[in-house]
């Protein structure tokens, strides 16, 4: 964890600089890196850091790469049927009736299944009744 923090701090710092880092081990034997000199035995490490990343240079031109478009699977949309207004009203009424009939009863002891079925019936009711209103 300490190594990761040290690496991140070094990457995000100035473009080029040199610093002195001290390495020592704690009581459990884990290596510790620090910029302050410890009292006990330690090892001194000189580090020169040079960031040559394009994103780090302020005068580098920014390039935009367009994200790859996801290809849609070859699904064909169903064409909406041209029904007469009477047929649409009949479908709307039957969907309303099915929704109300199922809503009034608790056919299943599973609450999630009951809600899913009720939602499915409500969406069908809304679909057919909206088509009646649009007359399509």
N, C-alpha and C positions, 0 to 999 in steps of 0.2 A: 504494500500500500504506500509505504514511504517512497519507494522507488518510482512508483507511478506519479505521485505528487511532484517529486523532484523533476521527473522527465517533462511533465506538463508545464511546470513553472519555467523550465529552461526553454521549452519550445515557444512559449508565449512572450518571452522577454525580448530585449533589443535584438537587432540583426546580428551584430558581432560584438562579443565581449568576452573577457576572460575573468574567471573567478576562482577562488580557492575553496575547495570542499574538503571537509574532514570526515573520515570514515572510522567508526569504532564499533564495538559489539557491546550490547547491554548484558545484563545478568543472565538472561535466558539464551544468549548466543545469537540473537538476531542482529543483522548489520544495521547500523544507524548512519545516515548521511546528514551532515549539518554544516552550516556556514560559520558557526561559532566554535572556537577551539575548546575541546573537552579537557578536563583535568587529567584523566588517566591516559593509558597508552592509546595512540591513535595513528592513523596513516593520513598523510596529506596528499590530496589529488588536485592537480591543476587541470581545469577544464576550459577549453576554448570552444565556444559555440558559434556556429555560423548558420543562420537560417537562409536557405536559398530557395525557399518556396515562392512560387509566383503570387500566391495570395498574400504573402507577407510584404511584398514590395508595393509601395503606394503608387508608383508610376506605371505598374504593369497593366496592360489593357485587360478589361474584364471580358470573358467569353461566356456567352449563354448557349447552353446546349439544350435543345428542345427535348422534353421527355418523350420516351417512346410511347406511341399510341397503342393502346390495347386493342387487339383485334377482337371484334365481337364474334361470337360463335354464329354459325349460319342458322340463325333462328328467323323463321318467317313470321311476320305478324299476321295474325288472323284478320281477315277482312271482316269488318262489321257487316252483319246481315242487314239487308234492306227489308225491314218489316213494316207492315202497315201500322197505323196508330192503334188500331184495335188489338193487334197482336202484341204490341209493346205494352199496352195497358194490361192485357191478360198476364204477361210475364211479370210485370210489376206487382200485380195483385197476388199472384201465386208466391212470389218471393216474400212479400209482406206477410202473407198467411203463414208460410213456412217459418219465418223468423219469430212471429208472435206465438205460434204453436210450440216451438222448441223453447222459447223464453219462459213460457208459463210452466214448463215441467223441468224437473231436475232428473234427466234420464240417466245420468252417470254419477257415481259417487266421487269421481275424480274431478275436482274443481277446475284444474287446468284444461282438461279435455272439454269440459262444458264451456269454458270461456272461449277456447279456440273454435269450437263449432259455432257458437253464437256469433263470434266475429266474422267467420266465413259466411254465415247466412246474412249478416248485416251488410257485408260488402256486396254480395250478390243483389240484395234488395236495393242498395244505393245505386249500383250500376244500372239496373233495369229501370228504376224510377227516374234516374237522371236522363236516360235516353228518351223517356216519355216527355220530360220537360223540354228537351232539346228537339224533340220530334225527329230523331235520327235512328 
